Amino acid sequence: MGTVNERIDELLHLIEVEPDALREAEFAQAASILETMVGKTVTSAEIEDTRIVITTADGNKYFFYGFLGLD
């Protein structure tokens, strides 16, 4: 086990996020979720502060993150 500063540097590296990589990952996940929704009836869609929530007639809720911003 390293020093406290080495451990802090290691943890900081883990939380650094490449914005383009995060956008690509969110897009891929959204596409995957949307594929599972084919043929289902959407009963509601809500835009929350950090996500979009889609509810289908069978009661399932689908959450989409990463598409909201200040603009």
PDB file of N, CA, C, O and CB in Angstrom:
ATOM      1  N   MET A   1       0.847  -1.174   0.000  1.00  0.00           N
ATOM      2  CA  MET A   1       0.000   0.000   0.000  1.00  0.00           C
ATOM      3  C   MET A   1       0.892   1.236   0.000  1.00  0.00           C
ATOM      4  O   MET A   1       1.855   1.309   0.763  1.00  0.00           O
ATOM      5  CB  MET A   1      -0.964  -0.001   1.221  1.00  0.00           C
ATOM      6  N   GLY A   2       0.570   2.220  -0.865  1.00  0.00           N
ATOM      7  CA  GLY A   2       1.367   3.426  -1.012  1.00  0.00           C
ATOM      8  C   GLY A   2       1.069   4.440   0.074  1.00  0.00           C
ATOM      9  O   GLY A   2       0.285   4.195   0.991  1.00  0.00           O
ATOM     10  N   THR A   3       1.711   5.571  -0.057  1.00  0.00           N
ATOM     11  CA  THR A   3       1.472   6.656   0.888  1.00  0.00           C
ATOM     12  C   THR A   3       0.076   7.210   0.676  1.00  0.00           C
ATOM     13  O   THR A   3      -0.596   6.885  -0.303  1.00  0.00           O
ATOM     14  CB  THR A   3       2.530   7.770   0.734  1.00  0.00           C
ATOM     15  N   VAL A   4      -0.343   8.039   1.595  1.00  0.00           N
ATOM     16  CA  VAL A   4      -1.668   8.652   1.496  1.00  0.00           C
ATOM     17  C   VAL A   4      -1.764   9.485   0.223  1.00  0.00           C
ATOM     18  O   VAL A   4      -2.776   9.429  -0.475  1.00  0.00           O
ATOM     19  CB  VAL A   4      -1.964   9.527   2.738  1.00  0.00           C
ATOM     20  N   ASN A   5      -0.719  10.261  -0.090  1.00  0.00           N
ATOM     21  CA  ASN A   5      -0.748  11.091  -1.299  1.00  0.00           C
ATOM     22  C   ASN A   5      -0.807  10.244  -2.567  1.00  0.00           C
ATOM     23  O   ASN A   5      -1.496  10.609  -3.520  1.00  0.00           O
ATOM     24  CB  ASN A   5       0.478  12.001  -1.344  1.00  0.00           C
ATOM     25  N   GLU A   6      -0.098   9.125  -2.589  1.00  0.00           N
ATOM     26  CA  GLU A   6      -0.163   8.234  -3.757  1.00  0.00           C
ATOM     27  C   GLU A   6      -1.571   7.677  -3.913  1.00  0.00           C
ATOM     28  O   GLU A   6      -2.089   7.574  -5.025  1.00  0.00           O
ATOM     29  CB  GLU A   6       0.860   7.077  -3.626  1.00  0.00           C
ATOM     30  N   ARG A   7      -2.176   7.324  -2.805  1.00  0.00           N
ATOM     31  CA  ARG A   7      -3.541   6.769  -2.842  1.00  0.00           C
ATOM     32  C   ARG A   7      -4.531   7.832  -3.316  1.00  0.00           C
ATOM     33  O   ARG A   7      -5.424   7.537  -4.109  1.00  0.00           O
ATOM     34  CB  ARG A   7      -3.958   6.235  -1.443  1.00  0.00           C
ATOM     35  N   ILE A   8      -4.377   9.071  -2.832  1.00  0.00           N
ATOM     36  CA  ILE A   8      -5.250  10.163  -3.259  1.00  0.00           C
ATOM     37  C   ILE A   8      -5.089  10.404  -4.756  1.00  0.00           C
ATOM     38  O   ILE A   8      -6.083  10.570  -5.462  1.00  0.00           O
ATOM     39  CB  ILE A   8      -4.941  11.455  -2.467  1.00  0.00           C
ATOM     40  N   ASP A   9      -3.849  10.426  -5.250  1.00  0.00           N
ATOM     41  CA  ASP A   9      -3.613  10.591  -6.689  1.00  0.00           C
ATOM     42  C   ASP A   9      -4.267   9.473  -7.488  1.00  0.00           C
ATOM     43  O   ASP A   9      -4.832   9.714  -8.554  1.00  0.00           O
ATOM     44  CB  ASP A   9      -2.112  10.632  -6.985  1.00  0.00           C
ATOM     45  N   GLU A  10      -4.189   8.250  -6.973  1.00  0.00           N
ATOM     46  CA  GLU A  10      -4.799   7.094  -7.636  1.00  0.00           C
ATOM     47  C   GLU A  10      -6.319   7.253  -7.694  1.00  0.00           C
ATOM     48  O   GLU A  10      -6.935   6.989  -8.727  1.00  0.00           O
ATOM     49  CB  GLU A  10      -4.425   5.786  -6.901  1.00  0.00           C
ATOM     50  N   LEU A  11      -6.917   7.681  -6.594  1.00  0.00           N
ATOM     51  CA  LEU A  11      -8.374   7.876  -6.556  1.00  0.00           C
ATOM     52  C   LEU A  11      -8.814   9.025  -7.456  1.00  0.00           C
ATOM     53  O   LEU A  11      -9.845   8.928  -8.122  1.00  0.00           O
ATOM     54  CB  LEU A  11      -8.837   8.139  -5.122  1.00  0.00           C
ATOM     55  N   LEU A  12      -8.043  10.111  -7.484  1.00  0.00           N
ATOM     56  CA  LEU A  12      -8.377  11.232  -8.362  1.00  0.00           C
ATOM     57  C   LEU A  12      -8.339  10.808  -9.826  1.00  0.00           C
ATOM     58  O   LEU A  12      -9.173  11.236 -10.625  1.00  0.00           O
ATOM     59  CB  LEU A  12      -7.414  12.403  -8.127  1.00  0.00           C
ATOM     60  N   HIS A  13      -7.382   9.978 -10.168  1.00  0.00           N
ATOM     61  CA  HIS A  13      -7.291   9.481 -11.548  1.00  0.00           C
ATOM     62  C   HIS A  13      -8.534   8.672 -11.919  1.00  0.00           C
ATOM     63  O   HIS A  13      -9.008   8.736 -13.053  1.00  0.00           O
ATOM     64  CB  HIS A  13      -6.024   8.616 -11.729  1.00  0.00           C
ATOM     65  N   LEU A  14      -9.052   7.917 -10.965  1.00  0.00           N
ATOM     66  CA  LEU A  14     -10.243   7.098 -11.223  1.00  0.00           C
ATOM     67  C   LEU A  14     -11.482   7.941 -11.489  1.00  0.00           C
ATOM     68  O   LEU A  14     -12.366   7.516 -12.233  1.00  0.00           O
ATOM     69  CB  LEU A  14     -10.503   6.175 -10.050  1.00  0.00           C
ATOM     70  N   ILE A  15     -11.564   9.131 -10.894  1.00  0.00           N
ATOM     71  CA  ILE A  15     -12.773   9.931 -11.075  1.00  0.00           C
ATOM     72  C   ILE A  15     -12.658  10.930 -12.222  1.00  0.00           C
ATOM     73  O   ILE A  15     -13.638  11.599 -12.551  1.00  0.00           O
ATOM     74  CB  ILE A  15     -13.093  10.666  -9.801  1.00  0.00           C
ATOM     75  N   GLU A  16     -11.489  11.043 -12.833  1.00  0.00           N
ATOM     76  CA  GLU A  16     -11.362  11.922 -13.992  1.00  0.00           C
ATOM     77  C   GLU A  16     -12.136  11.310 -15.146  1.00  0.00           C
ATOM     78  O   GLU A  16     -12.006  10.119 -15.429  1.00  0.00           O
ATOM     79  CB  GLU A  16      -9.867  12.145 -14.377  1.00  0.00           C
ATOM     80  N   VAL A  17     -12.938  12.126 -15.809  1.00  0.00           N
ATOM     81  CA  VAL A  17     -13.793  11.627 -16.879  1.00  0.00           C
ATOM     82  C   VAL A  17     -13.516  12.407 -18.149  1.00  0.00           C
ATOM     83  O   VAL A  17     -13.489  13.637 -18.145  1.00  0.00           O
ATOM     84  CB  VAL A  17     -15.284  11.729 -16.492  1.00  0.00           C
ATOM     85  N   GLU A  18     -13.313  11.692 -19.216  1.00  0.00           N
ATOM     86  CA  GLU A  18     -13.160  12.291 -20.540  1.00  0.00           C
ATOM     87  C   GLU A  18     -14.571  12.590 -21.049  1.00  0.00           C
ATOM     88  O   GLU A  18     -15.349  11.662 -21.268  1.00  0.00           O
ATOM     89  CB  GLU A  18     -12.362  11.337 -21.538  1.00  0.00           C
ATOM     90  N   PRO A  19     -14.915  13.866 -21.240  1.00  0.00           N
ATOM     91  CA  PRO A  19     -16.291  14.215 -21.641  1.00  0.00           C
ATOM     92  C   PRO A  19     -16.768  13.501 -22.906  1.00  0.00           C
ATOM     93  O   PRO A  19     -17.905  13.030 -22.951  1.00  0.00           O
ATOM     94  CB  PRO A  19     -16.391  15.704 -21.855  1.00  0.00           C
ATOM     95  N   ASP A  20     -15.925  13.413 -23.927  1.00  0.00           N
ATOM     96  CA  ASP A  20     -16.351  12.745 -25.167  1.00  0.00           C
ATOM     97  C   ASP A  20     -16.581  11.260 -24.944  1.00  0.00           C
ATOM     98  O   ASP A  20     -17.519  10.688 -25.499  1.00  0.00           O
ATOM     99  CB  ASP A  20     -15.309  12.946 -26.272  1.00  0.00           C
ATOM    100  N   ALA A  21     -15.742  10.632 -24.143  1.00  0.00           N
ATOM    101  CA  ALA A  21     -15.909   9.206 -23.856  1.00  0.00           C
ATOM    102  C   ALA A  21     -17.195   8.971 -23.068  1.00  0.00           C
ATOM    103  O   ALA A  21     -17.907   7.996 -23.308  1.00  0.00           O
ATOM    104  CB  ALA A  21     -14.694   8.662 -23.073  1.00  0.00           C
ATOM    105  N   LEU A  22     -17.489   9.868 -22.128  1.00  0.00           N
ATOM    106  CA  LEU A  22     -18.728   9.744 -21.357  1.00  0.00           C
ATOM    107  C   LEU A  22     -19.946   9.905 -22.257  1.00  0.00           C
ATOM    108  O   LEU A  22     -20.917   9.159 -22.127  1.00  0.00           O
ATOM    109  CB  LEU A  22     -18.765  10.783 -20.229  1.00  0.00           C
ATOM    110  N   ARG A  23     -19.902  10.874 -23.166  1.00  0.00           N
ATOM    111  CA  ARG A  23     -21.010  11.082 -24.113  1.00  0.00           C
ATOM    112  C   ARG A  23     -21.216   9.847 -24.983  1.00  0.00           C
ATOM    113  O   ARG A  23     -22.349   9.419 -25.201  1.00  0.00           O
ATOM    114  CB  ARG A  23     -20.743  12.317 -25.002  1.00  0.00           C
ATOM    115  N   GLU A  24     -20.124   9.279 -25.479  1.00  0.00           N
ATOM    116  CA  GLU A  24     -20.227   8.080 -26.324  1.00  0.00           C
ATOM    117  C   GLU A  24     -20.809   6.910 -25.544  1.00  0.00           C
ATOM    118  O   GLU A  24     -21.642   6.169 -26.065  1.00  0.00           O
ATOM    119  CB  GLU A  24     -18.850   7.699 -26.889  1.00  0.00           C
ATOM    120  N   ALA A  25     -20.375   6.742 -24.299  1.00  0.00           N
ATOM    121  CA  ALA A  25     -20.882   5.644 -23.479  1.00  0.00           C
ATOM    122  C   ALA A  25     -22.374   5.827 -23.190  1.00  0.00           C
ATOM    123  O   ALA A  25     -23.138   4.864 -23.251  1.00  0.00           O
ATOM    124  CB  ALA A  25     -20.091   5.550 -22.160  1.00  0.00           C
ATOM    125  N   GLU A  26     -22.785   7.037 -22.880  1.00  0.00           N
ATOM    126  CA  GLU A  26     -24.204   7.310 -22.624  1.00  0.00           C
ATOM    127  C   GLU A  26     -25.040   7.089 -23.877  1.00  0.00           C
ATOM    128  O   GLU A  26     -26.144   6.550 -23.803  1.00  0.00           O
ATOM    129  CB  GLU A  26     -24.391   8.747 -22.118  1.00  0.00           C
ATOM    130  N   PHE A  27     -24.513   7.506 -25.034  1.00  0.00           N
ATOM    131  CA  PHE A  27     -25.229   7.308 -26.285  1.00  0.00           C
ATOM    132  C   PHE A  27     -25.404   5.817 -26.571  1.00  0.00           C
ATOM    133  O   PHE A  27     -26.488   5.381 -26.957  1.00  0.00           O
ATOM    134  CB  PHE A  27     -24.487   7.994 -27.443  1.00  0.00           C
ATOM    135  N   ALA A  28     -24.343   5.037 -26.384  1.00  0.00           N
ATOM    136  CA  ALA A  28     -24.411   3.594 -26.633  1.00  0.00           C
ATOM    137  C   ALA A  28     -25.410   2.935 -25.690  1.00  0.00           C
ATOM    138  O   ALA A  28     -26.172   2.061 -26.103  1.00  0.00           O
ATOM    139  CB  ALA A  28     -23.020   2.947 -26.470  1.00  0.00           C
ATOM    140  N   GLN A  29     -25.410   3.349 -24.432  1.00  0.00           N
ATOM    141  CA  GLN A  29     -26.356   2.775 -23.471  1.00  0.00           C
ATOM    142  C   GLN A  29     -27.787   3.160 -23.835  1.00  0.00           C
ATOM    143  O   GLN A  29     -28.688   2.324 -23.764  1.00  0.00           O
ATOM    144  CB  GLN A  29     -26.026   3.243 -22.038  1.00  0.00           C
ATOM    145  N   ALA A  30     -28.002   4.406 -24.221  1.00  0.00           N
ATOM    146  CA  ALA A  30     -29.345   4.849 -24.616  1.00  0.00           C
ATOM    147  C   ALA A  30     -29.833   4.049 -25.819  1.00  0.00           C
ATOM    148  O   ALA A  30     -30.983   3.611 -25.845  1.00  0.00           O
ATOM    149  CB  ALA A  30     -29.349   6.361 -24.942  1.00  0.00           C
ATOM    150  N   ALA A  31     -28.976   3.857 -26.806  1.00  0.00           N
ATOM    151  CA  ALA A  31     -29.356   3.081 -27.990  1.00  0.00           C
ATOM    152  C   ALA A  31     -29.734   1.658 -27.603  1.00  0.00           C
ATOM    153  O   ALA A  31     -30.701   1.103 -28.123  1.00  0.00           O
ATOM    154  CB  ALA A  31     -28.211   3.064 -29.018  1.00  0.00           C
ATOM    155  N   SER A  32     -28.978   1.074 -26.698  1.00  0.00           N
ATOM    156  CA  SER A  32     -29.256  -0.288 -26.243  1.00  0.00           C
ATOM    157  C   SER A  32     -30.602  -0.368 -25.526  1.00  0.00           C
ATOM    158  O   SER A  32     -31.374  -1.300 -25.752  1.00  0.00           O
ATOM    159  CB  SER A  32     -28.138  -0.777 -25.317  1.00  0.00           C
ATOM    160  N   ILE A  33     -30.879   0.600 -24.669  1.00  0.00           N
ATOM    161  CA  ILE A  33     -32.158   0.625 -23.953  1.00  0.00           C
ATOM    162  C   ILE A  33     -33.318   0.823 -24.922  1.00  0.00           C
ATOM    163  O   ILE A  33     -34.344   0.152 -24.815  1.00  0.00           O
ATOM    164  CB  ILE A  33     -32.160   1.737 -22.890  1.00  0.00           C
ATOM    165  N   LEU A  34     -33.151   1.748 -25.868  1.00  0.00           N
ATOM    166  CA  LEU A  34     -34.221   2.008 -26.832  1.00  0.00           C
ATOM    167  C   LEU A  34     -34.543   0.773 -27.658  1.00  0.00           C
ATOM    168  O   LEU A  34     -35.701   0.561 -28.019  1.00  0.00           O
ATOM    169  CB  LEU A  34     -33.837   3.158 -27.751  1.00  0.00           C
ATOM    170  N   GLU A  35     -33.542  -0.045 -27.966  1.00  0.00           N
ATOM    171  CA  GLU A  35     -33.784  -1.285 -28.715  1.00  0.00           C
ATOM    172  C   GLU A  35     -34.696  -2.223 -27.942  1.00  0.00           C
ATOM    173  O   GLU A  35     -35.487  -2.947 -28.546  1.00  0.00           O
ATOM    174  CB  GLU A  35     -32.461  -1.990 -29.031  1.00  0.00           C
ATOM    175  N   THR A  36     -34.603  -2.224 -26.614  1.00  0.00           N
ATOM    176  CA  THR A  36     -35.456  -3.107 -25.804  1.00  0.00           C
ATOM    177  C   THR A  36     -36.883  -2.585 -25.721  1.00  0.00           C
ATOM    178  O   THR A  36     -37.790  -3.314 -25.321  1.00  0.00           O
ATOM    179  CB  THR A  36     -34.880  -3.259 -24.395  1.00  0.00           C
ATOM    180  N   MET A  37     -37.085  -1.329 -26.094  1.00  0.00           N
ATOM    181  CA  MET A  37     -38.409  -0.710 -26.001  1.00  0.00           C
ATOM    182  C   MET A  37     -39.230  -0.858 -27.282  1.00  0.00           C
ATOM    183  O   MET A  37     -40.393  -0.453 -27.308  1.00  0.00           O
ATOM    184  CB  MET A  37     -38.264   0.753 -25.666  1.00  0.00           C
ATOM    185  N   VAL A  38     -38.670  -1.413 -28.318  1.00  0.00           N
ATOM    186  CA  VAL A  38     -39.389  -1.561 -29.588  1.00  0.00           C
ATOM    187  C   VAL A  38     -40.668  -2.362 -29.363  1.00  0.00           C
ATOM    188  O   VAL A  38     -40.635  -3.453 -28.793  1.00  0.00           O
ATOM    189  CB  VAL A  38     -38.493  -2.253 -30.656  1.00  0.00           C
ATOM    190  N   GLY A  39     -41.784  -1.817 -29.811  1.00  0.00           N
ATOM    191  CA  GLY A  39     -43.076  -2.488 -29.688  1.00  0.00           C
ATOM    192  C   GLY A  39     -43.821  -2.165 -28.404  1.00  0.00           C
ATOM    193  O   GLY A  39     -44.975  -2.564 -28.247  1.00  0.00           O
ATOM    194  N   LYS A  40     -43.178  -1.442 -27.473  1.00  0.00           N
ATOM    195  CA  LYS A  40     -43.842  -1.077 -26.224  1.00  0.00           C
ATOM    196  C   LYS A  40     -44.539   0.265 -26.379  1.00  0.00           C
ATOM    197  O   LYS A  40     -44.169   1.075 -27.229  1.00  0.00           O
ATOM    198  CB  LYS A  40     -42.832  -1.028 -25.061  1.00  0.00           C
ATOM    199  N   THR A  41     -45.548   0.490 -25.553  1.00  0.00           N
ATOM    200  CA  THR A  41     -46.277   1.748 -25.560  1.00  0.00           C
ATOM    201  C   THR A  41     -45.751   2.642 -24.445  1.00  0.00           C
ATOM    202  O   THR A  41     -45.707   2.239 -23.283  1.00  0.00           O
ATOM    203  CB  THR A  41     -47.796   1.508 -25.401  1.00  0.00           C
ATOM    204  N   VAL A  42     -45.351   3.862 -24.809  1.00  0.00           N
ATOM    205  CA  VAL A  42     -44.883   4.831 -23.820  1.00  0.00           C
ATOM    206  C   VAL A  42     -46.094   5.531 -23.220  1.00  0.00           C
ATOM    207  O   VAL A  42     -46.924   6.084 -23.941  1.00  0.00           O
ATOM    208  CB  VAL A  42     -43.897   5.865 -24.457  1.00  0.00           C
ATOM    209  N   THR A  43     -46.189   5.503 -21.883  1.00  0.00           N
ATOM    210  CA  THR A  43     -47.315   6.147 -21.209  1.00  0.00           C
ATOM    211  C   THR A  43     -46.937   7.494 -20.609  1.00  0.00           C
ATOM    212  O   THR A  43     -47.806   8.337 -20.382  1.00  0.00           O
ATOM    213  CB  THR A  43     -47.855   5.243 -20.125  1.00  0.00           C
ATOM    214  N   SER A  44     -45.645   7.707 -20.349  1.00  0.00           N
ATOM    215  CA  SER A  44     -45.219   9.023 -19.865  1.00  0.00           C
ATOM    216  C   SER A  44     -43.731   9.224 -20.103  1.00  0.00           C
ATOM    217  O   SER A  44     -42.948   8.277 -20.179  1.00  0.00           O
ATOM    218  CB  SER A  44     -45.543   9.184 -18.370  1.00  0.00           C
ATOM    219  N   ALA A  45     -43.379  10.495 -20.215  1.00  0.00           N
ATOM    220  CA  ALA A  45     -41.976  10.894 -20.342  1.00  0.00           C
ATOM    221  C   ALA A  45     -41.792  12.132 -19.479  1.00  0.00           C
ATOM    222  O   ALA A  45     -42.536  13.104 -19.605  1.00  0.00           O
ATOM    223  CB  ALA A  45     -41.570  11.171 -21.850  1.00  0.00           C
ATOM    224  N   GLU A  46     -40.803  12.091 -18.607  1.00  0.00           N
ATOM    225  CA  GLU A  46     -40.545  13.209 -17.707  1.00  0.00           C
ATOM    226  C   GLU A  46     -39.104  13.663 -17.856  1.00  0.00           C
ATOM    227  O   GLU A  46     -38.188  12.847 -17.961  1.00  0.00           O
ATOM    228  CB  GLU A  46     -40.842  12.820 -16.245  1.00  0.00           C
ATOM    229  N   ILE A  47     -38.917  14.968 -17.863  1.00  0.00           N
ATOM    230  CA  ILE A  47     -37.569  15.520 -17.857  1.00  0.00           C
ATOM    231  C   ILE A  47     -37.296  15.993 -16.442  1.00  0.00           C
ATOM    232  O   ILE A  47     -37.943  16.919 -15.952  1.00  0.00           O
ATOM    233  CB  ILE A  47     -37.403  16.689 -18.902  1.00  0.00           C
ATOM    234  N   GLU A  48     -36.335  15.353 -15.786  1.00  0.00           N
ATOM    235  CA  GLU A  48     -35.936  15.741 -14.442  1.00  0.00           C
ATOM    236  C   GLU A  48     -34.636  16.535 -14.534  1.00  0.00           C
ATOM    237  O   GLU A  48     -34.122  16.762 -15.630  1.00  0.00           O
ATOM    238  CB  GLU A  48     -35.771  14.494 -13.520  1.00  0.00           C
ATOM    239  N   ASP A  49     -34.102  16.958 -13.387  1.00  0.00           N
ATOM    240  CA  ASP A  49     -32.878  17.763 -13.382  1.00  0.00           C
ATOM    241  C   ASP A  49     -31.688  17.058 -14.032  1.00  0.00           C
ATOM    242  O   ASP A  49     -30.899  17.690 -14.734  1.00  0.00           O
ATOM    243  CB  ASP A  49     -32.524  18.134 -11.968  1.00  0.00           C
ATOM    244  N   THR A  50     -31.559  15.759 -13.800  1.00  0.00           N
ATOM    245  CA  THR A  50     -30.363  15.044 -14.281  1.00  0.00           C
ATOM    246  C   THR A  50     -30.657  13.883 -15.207  1.00  0.00           C
ATOM    247  O   THR A  50     -29.732  13.206 -15.655  1.00  0.00           O
ATOM    248  CB  THR A  50     -29.586  14.538 -13.122  1.00  0.00           C
ATOM    249  N   ARG A  51     -31.920  13.638 -15.503  1.00  0.00           N
ATOM    250  CA  ARG A  51     -32.234  12.479 -16.345  1.00  0.00           C
ATOM    251  C   ARG A  51     -33.586  12.647 -17.016  1.00  0.00           C
ATOM    252  O   ARG A  51     -34.376  13.526 -16.669  1.00  0.00           O
ATOM    253  CB  ARG A  51     -32.215  11.189 -15.517  1.00  0.00           C
ATOM    254  N   ILE A  52     -33.825  11.783 -17.979  1.00  0.00           N
ATOM    255  CA  ILE A  52     -35.122  11.666 -18.635  1.00  0.00           C
ATOM    256  C   ILE A  52     -35.679  10.306 -18.225  1.00  0.00           C
ATOM    257  O   ILE A  52     -34.973   9.299 -18.281  1.00  0.00           O
ATOM    258  CB  ILE A  52     -35.009  11.810 -20.219  1.00  0.00           C
ATOM    259  N   VAL A  53     -36.944  10.278 -17.813  1.00  0.00           N
ATOM    260  CA  VAL A  53     -37.570   9.035 -17.360  1.00  0.00           C
ATOM    261  C   VAL A  53     -38.727   8.712 -18.303  1.00  0.00           C
ATOM    262  O   VAL A  53     -39.645   9.514 -18.477  1.00  0.00           O
ATOM    263  CB  VAL A  53     -38.068   9.153 -15.872  1.00  0.00           C
ATOM    264  N   ILE A  54     -38.670   7.542 -18.901  1.00  0.00           N
ATOM    265  CA  ILE A  54     -39.721   7.052 -19.797  1.00  0.00           C
ATOM    266  C   ILE A  54     -40.412   5.883 -19.105  1.00  0.00           C
ATOM    267  O   ILE A  54     -39.752   4.947 -18.654  1.00  0.00           O
ATOM    268  CB  ILE A  54     -39.135   6.622 -21.198  1.00  0.00           C
ATOM    269  N   THR A  55     -41.739   5.934 -19.020  1.00  0.00           N
ATOM    270  CA  THR A  55     -42.509   4.832 -18.440  1.00  0.00           C
ATOM    271  C   THR A  55     -43.332   4.195 -19.552  1.00  0.00           C
ATOM    272  O   THR A  55     -43.941   4.892 -20.364  1.00  0.00           O
ATOM    273  CB  THR A  55     -43.433   5.328 -17.266  1.00  0.00           C
ATOM    274  N   THR A  56     -43.344   2.871 -19.583  1.00  0.00           N
ATOM    275  CA  THR A  56     -44.105   2.150 -20.598  1.00  0.00           C
ATOM    276  C   THR A  56     -45.364   1.543 -19.978  1.00  0.00           C
ATOM    277  O   THR A  56     -45.488   1.463 -18.756  1.00  0.00           O
ATOM    278  CB  THR A  56     -43.237   1.049 -21.249  1.00  0.00           C
ATOM    279  N   ALA A  57     -46.288   1.119 -20.829  1.00  0.00           N
ATOM    280  CA  ALA A  57     -47.580   0.595 -20.389  1.00  0.00           C
ATOM    281  C   ALA A  57     -47.439  -0.617 -19.460  1.00  0.00           C
ATOM    282  O   ALA A  57     -48.316  -0.871 -18.634  1.00  0.00           O
ATOM    283  CB  ALA A  57     -48.416   0.218 -21.596  1.00  0.00           C
ATOM    284  N   ASP A  58     -46.343  -1.360 -19.595  1.00  0.00           N
ATOM    285  CA  ASP A  58     -46.159  -2.526 -18.725  1.00  0.00           C
ATOM    286  C   ASP A  58     -45.582  -2.141 -17.358  1.00  0.00           C
ATOM    287  O   ASP A  58     -45.280  -3.014 -16.544  1.00  0.00           O
ATOM    288  CB  ASP A  58     -45.242  -3.541 -19.403  1.00  0.00           C
ATOM    289  N   GLY A  59     -45.426  -0.820 -17.104  1.00  0.00           N
ATOM    290  CA  GLY A  59     -44.968  -0.348 -15.806  1.00  0.00           C
ATOM    291  C   GLY A  59     -43.461  -0.179 -15.667  1.00  0.00           C
ATOM    292  O   GLY A  59     -42.980   0.306 -14.643  1.00  0.00           O
ATOM    293  N   ASN A  60     -42.720  -0.575 -16.690  1.00  0.00           N
ATOM    294  CA  ASN A  60     -41.264  -0.414 -16.631  1.00  0.00           C
ATOM    295  C   ASN A  60     -40.871   1.047 -16.797  1.00  0.00           C
ATOM    296  O   ASN A  60     -41.516   1.798 -17.529  1.00  0.00           O
ATOM    297  CB  ASN A  60     -40.584  -1.267 -17.710  1.00  0.00           C
ATOM    298  N   LYS A  61     -39.806   1.440 -16.108  1.00  0.00           N
ATOM    299  CA  LYS A  61     -39.273   2.793 -16.239  1.00  0.00           C
ATOM    300  C   LYS A  61     -37.869   2.695 -16.807  1.00  0.00           C
ATOM    301  O   LYS A  61     -37.083   1.833 -16.414  1.00  0.00           O
ATOM    302  CB  LYS A  61     -39.273   3.546 -14.868  1.00  0.00           C
ATOM    303  N   TYR A  62     -37.569   3.582 -17.731  1.00  0.00           N
ATOM    304  CA  TYR A  62     -36.259   3.628 -18.385  1.00  0.00           C
ATOM    305  C   TYR A  62     -35.655   4.995 -18.108  1.00  0.00           C
ATOM    306  O   TYR A  62     -36.324   6.018 -18.251  1.00  0.00           O
ATOM    307  CB  TYR A  62     -36.370   3.356 -19.935  1.00  0.00           C
ATOM    308  N   PHE A  63     -34.399   5.008 -17.715  1.00  0.00           N
ATOM    309  CA  PHE A  63     -33.723   6.236 -17.325  1.00  0.00           C
ATOM    310  C   PHE A  63     -32.604   6.547 -18.303  1.00  0.00           C
ATOM    311  O   PHE A  63     -31.797   5.682 -18.641  1.00  0.00           O
ATOM    312  CB  PHE A  63     -33.174   6.127 -15.897  1.00  0.00           C
ATOM    313  N   PHE A  64     -32.569   7.786 -18.748  1.00  0.00           N
ATOM    314  CA  PHE A  64     -31.547   8.230 -19.675  1.00  0.00           C
ATOM    315  C   PHE A  64     -30.811   9.414 -19.052  1.00  0.00           C
ATOM    316  O   PHE A  64     -31.426  10.401 -18.649  1.00  0.00           O
ATOM    317  CB  PHE A  64     -32.165   8.612 -21.053  1.00  0.00           C
ATOM    318  N   TYR A  65     -29.502   9.300 -18.980  1.00  0.00           N
ATOM    319  CA  TYR A  65     -28.658  10.331 -18.386  1.00  0.00           C
ATOM    320  C   TYR A  65     -27.742  10.920 -19.443  1.00  0.00           C
ATOM    321  O   TYR A  65     -27.552  10.330 -20.507  1.00  0.00           O
ATOM    322  CB  TYR A  65     -27.835   9.761 -17.216  1.00  0.00           C
ATOM    323  N   GLY A  66     -27.179  12.072 -19.155  1.00  0.00           N
ATOM    324  CA  GLY A  66     -26.145  12.614 -20.011  1.00  0.00           C
ATOM    325  C   GLY A  66     -26.636  13.442 -21.181  1.00  0.00           C
ATOM    326  O   GLY A  66     -25.828  13.854 -22.014  1.00  0.00           O
ATOM    327  N   PHE A  67     -27.929  13.698 -21.273  1.00  0.00           N
ATOM    328  CA  PHE A  67     -28.449  14.443 -22.407  1.00  0.00           C
ATOM    329  C   PHE A  67     -28.932  15.839 -22.007  1.00  0.00           C
ATOM    330  O   PHE A  67     -29.369  16.615 -22.857  1.00  0.00           O
ATOM    331  CB  PHE A  67     -29.579  13.671 -23.053  1.00  0.00           C
ATOM    332  N   LEU A  68     -28.854  16.149 -20.738  1.00  0.00           N
ATOM    333  CA  LEU A  68     -29.352  17.411 -20.253  1.00  0.00           C
ATOM    334  C   LEU A  68     -28.199  18.359 -19.975  1.00  0.00           C
ATOM    335  O   LEU A  68     -27.110  17.921 -19.603  1.00  0.00           O
ATOM    336  CB  LEU A  68     -30.197  17.210 -19.005  1.00  0.00           C
ATOM    337  N   GLY A  69     -28.422  19.618 -20.146  1.00  0.00           N
ATOM    338  CA  GLY A  69     -27.397  20.607 -19.878  1.00  0.00           C
ATOM    339  C   GLY A  69     -28.029  21.952 -19.602  1.00  0.00           C
ATOM    340  O   GLY A  69     -29.251  22.070 -19.509  1.00  0.00           O
ATOM    341  N   LEU A  70     -27.210  22.944 -19.473  1.00  0.00           N
ATOM    342  CA  LEU A  70     -27.709  24.278 -19.176  1.00  0.00           C
ATOM    343  C   LEU A  70     -28.284  24.977 -20.394  1.00  0.00           C
ATOM    344  O   LEU A  70     -29.131  25.859 -20.252  1.00  0.00           O
ATOM    345  CB  LEU A  70     -26.613  25.112 -18.592  1.00  0.00           C
ATOM    346  N   ASP A  71     -27.841  24.603 -21.588  1.00  0.00           N
ATOM    347  CA  ASP A  71     -28.294  25.274 -22.818  1.00  0.00           C
ATOM    348  C   ASP A  71     -29.522  24.621 -23.388  1.00  0.00           C
ATOM    349  O   ASP A  71     -30.032  25.059 -24.419  1.00  0.00           O
ATOM    350  CB  ASP A  71     -27.196  25.276 -23.862  1.00  0.00           C
TER     351      ASP A  71
END
